[in-house]
Amino acid sequence: MELQGKRIVLGVTGGIAAYKAAELVRLLGKRGADVQVAMTEGATHFVTATTFQALSGQPVYLDQWDARMPNAMAHIDLSRSADLILVAPASADFLARIANGMADDLLATMVLARDCPLLVAPAMNRQMWENPATQRNVAQLLVDGVQLIGPDSGEQACGEVGAGRMVEPEEIVEEVIAFFTPKLLADRKVLMTAGPTFEAIDPVRGITNLSSGRMGYAVARAARQAGAEVTLVSGPVGLQAPQGVTRINVRSALDMQAAVMAHAATSDIFIGVAAVADYRVANAAEHKLKKDTGGIPPIELVENPDILAEVAALKDGPFCVGFAAESRNLEEYAQSKRRKKNIPLIAGNLIQEGFGGDDNRLVLFDDTGVHPLTPAPKSVLARQLVEHIANMIGRA
């Protein structure tokens, strides 16, 4: 419910992407937002007002002179009660009209009369998007403080391929959540690790662990929504990178070390969430090991590098945050790890309380003491961790 209590006016303009706006209403409502839909006349040629009324639970507005408003000022009343106006899809015609201050229908008049922020998700044919007139309008909107979401590139309804596709509803919702999130890490570069590593025994077998990567990906998402530029070095997981996060895929601990050290010196914050294998196989086989060769093949293990300690040892390096997943004696082991690696903050959890699942229970350890967090979904804990990091950086 990350949008709980937020009032959003969703403007829908004419275009085939208007059908996606129905899913957008559903997703915004699922996150707790109160959604009021306003449509242009062109939008009604693609989706009916009844669809949006059923999904939002509220009447849909189309007419600037709607008699349901006692003062006949829907453009004023709707915008004054909104925390945000989101227009998705925003057609080329609509962008042109609001860039030039037109007020010739309800939605354009509402945008002109608003005193709340405006986000638009353009959707149009690639040639319309690339046309110099559209680009001039977009440039003017950016100067005016309007935030654009997209557009994406890909196959279009007309059969052509290129820029102009409306960003998918799930991604628009992520941008809306990010918009409302306090920018506690604005202008910070955050480098992170997440997931397990895989240490090969032969081409098909290896040493790994049960880390799902969910906690690390949740923290990456929260940091990005808090305004940070996030680079996520990820071991092999079946997760999609959070919106706006740069992901670097790696496999082994040595791969992860190389990727992290290539970015560490230019980062402000390093958060080591990955469950890095402590050991790797020194004598990994070039070909698949066979059982019929006689005897159990010897496997020689060597210690992997300590990535977190290596980053923490950098001169003028980033603010370092570690993770400790333990099966017992959490405070003892976590504090020992924090002191040994000389890092300011470590987040600890018992593996039986969240390893691999959607929920978790974190305890934060720093120089000021022990800070247990209430058990919650990993997305909630990730935001709380980001807030704690921001507070510590502010105190530094």
Protein Blocks (a to p, Z undefined) as FASTA:
>chain_A
ZZgoiacdddddedfklmmmmmmmmmmmmnopacdddddfklmmmbcfklmmmmnopacd
fbfklcklmnlpaklmmmmmpcbdcdddddfklmmmmmnopafbfklmmmmmpcbdcddd
ddddfklmmpmklmmmmmmmmmnopacehjdedddfkopacehiacdfklmmmmmmmmmp
ccfkgoiacdddedjddddfblmbccddfbeolmmmmmmmmmmmnopacddddddddbdc
dehiacdddfblmlmmmmmmmmmmmpfbdcdfbccdfbdcfkbcfbdcdfklgpaadddd
dddddfklmmmmpghiacdddddddfbhklmmmmmmmmmnopabdcdddfklogopabdc
dddddfkbccddddddfklmmmmmmmmmmmmmmmZZ
